[in-house]
Amino acid sequence: MSSRIPPATRDGFPAFRTITTRWMDNDIYGHMNNVVHYALFDTAVNGWLIEQGVLDIHKGGQIGLVVETGCRYHGELAFPDVITAGIRVGKLGTSSVRYEIALFRNDEAEAAAEGFFVHVYVDRASRRPMALAAPLRAALEAIAH
């Protein structure tokens, strides 16, 4: 009897971003190399934050630094797949947030991969943790699980 956790489904995520795969994402085995999944997680979350107007990557006084990350693989992804990244907040702290991301291949209902990462938000100059800015907290609360 398997104790493997089943893949997440699209209905478990309140926010989505579409990301196209690239030729260079495939490895010698003909599927997406595992390190690319992490880049997709980062791209999905930071793209969403920029779209929400709560992340200014060039001038913002508050930035998120990754302190923990992980991934569970359920199926293969490869170029030329179109990836839909489901995004939600699993835990929201004073200065930290746990993002949970699922990567869905083309129109599939179940995730091919699921990951998470934890951002600690810090002052850009001092790199010291700081409480989440009110607009950022509001955006994150809107997608909290």
N, C-alpha and C positions, 0 to 999 in steps of 0.2 A: 504494500500500500504506500503510495507516494504522499509525501508531506509538502510537495512543491506548491507554492502559492500560485494560484491561477493568474493569468494576465488581467490587467485592468481593462476596462471598457471605456469608450468615449463618454458615456453618460456620467462618469465620475469626475469630470473635469469642467470647470466653468469658463475657462479661457483657452483659446487655441491660436496657434500661429502656424502658417504653412512655410515649409522650408524645402527647397529643391536639393536633391543630391547632386554631387559632382562626379565626373569621371574619376578624379583622383581619390575619391572616398573608398573605392573598392581596393581590396588587397589581393595578394597573389592567389587567395582561395576563392576569389570571385564574389565576395560579399563585403559589406562595409566593415572596415577595420574597427575594432572595439574603441580605440581612442576617439574616433569621429563622433560616437554617441555623446561623449562628454562635451565636445564642441557644440553639438546640436542643442544640448541642454542649456548651455551658457547663452547661445545665440537666441534661443526661444525666450528665455526669461528676460535677458537684458533688452531684447527687441520689444517685448511686451511692456517693460518698465518705461522705455523711451516713448512708446506709443501712448502711454497713460500720462505722460508729461511729468513723471516723478524721478527721472534719471537724466541728468545732464552730464554726459561722459567727459566733456571738456572743461566745464567751469563749475560744476556742482560742488558744493562744500562737503557733501556727504557721499561716501562711496561704500559699496559692499565688497568685502573681502571673503573669499571662500575659505572655510575652515574645515569642512568635511564634505565628502562626496561618495556616492556609490551607485551601482547599476546592476540590474538583474535582466538577463537576456532571455527572451521567449522565442524569438524567431529571427530570421535573417532579413537584413535590409541591404539594398544594393542600388547603384546607379543603373537605370534612370528613375528609380522610385521617387515619388513625391511624398514627403513626410509631413504629417500633421502632428504637431507637438501639443499635447494637452498639458495645461499648467494649473497648479493649485498650490495653496499654502497649507502645509501640514501642521506647522506650529509657528506661532508668532510671539516673540518675546519683546523685551524692552528695546534691545539693540540688535536682535537677531531674528532671522526668519529661516524656516526650513521649506524650501521649494521642492515640490514633487512634480516630476515631468514624465509623461508617457509618450513614446514615439509610435505613431500609427502609420503603417505602410499603406500607401495609396488610399483606398476606401475601406480598408479592413476595420472591423469593429473592435478587435482585441489588439492590445499593444504588442509590438514586436520587442520593445525594450522599455523598462521603467527605471528611472533614476531619481536621485535627490541630490541636493547640495544645500549646505547651510551657509548663508551670508551673515557675517557680523558687520554691521554698519558702523563706519568710523569717520572721524573728521579727516578730510583729504590731506591736510597739512600735517597734523600731529600723528595720524594713524591710531588715535585713541578711540575706543568705542564711545558711541553717543546714541542717545535715544532716537528712535525712528522719527523723522519729520512727520508732522501731521498729515500732509497730503500723501506721503508714501504709505503711512499706516492705513489710511482710508482705502487706498487702492488695494493693498494687501488683504485687508479685512473683507473686501468684496469678493475675493476668490479663495477665502479660507474654507477648509474642508472640515 
